[in-house]
Amino acid sequence: MLMHFQILVKQLQRLLDSVSIALRPETIEIIKEKTNNCMAAKIINASYVGNCYQYVVSSSVGELFIISNETTNHFKLNEEVFITFDESGVTILED
């Protein structure tokens, strides 16, 4: 198991104890303070692309690509952060 998150899944199929998930890059949120259901990460790439920032973070599950519409309080290269996501953006994958 790479990471443990608790999420409410409204799914008709029976799920195993462990599943893989897919998240769209814009559904992942970068935060400065640790909360429930978050994971530590480090900003390894940050690019301003007009109306949003695109980040690559390094985490215990590997590198993740994130798109953030927050352009005022952006994150800096090598900054230690936490990432979390909205449960509604989760897609369950069959392993």
Protein Blocks (a to p, Z undefined) as FASTA:
>chain_A
ZZdcddddddfbdcdfbdcddddfklpccdfbdcehiaddddfbdcdehjaccdddddfk
bccddddfblklccdehiacdddddfklpccddZZ
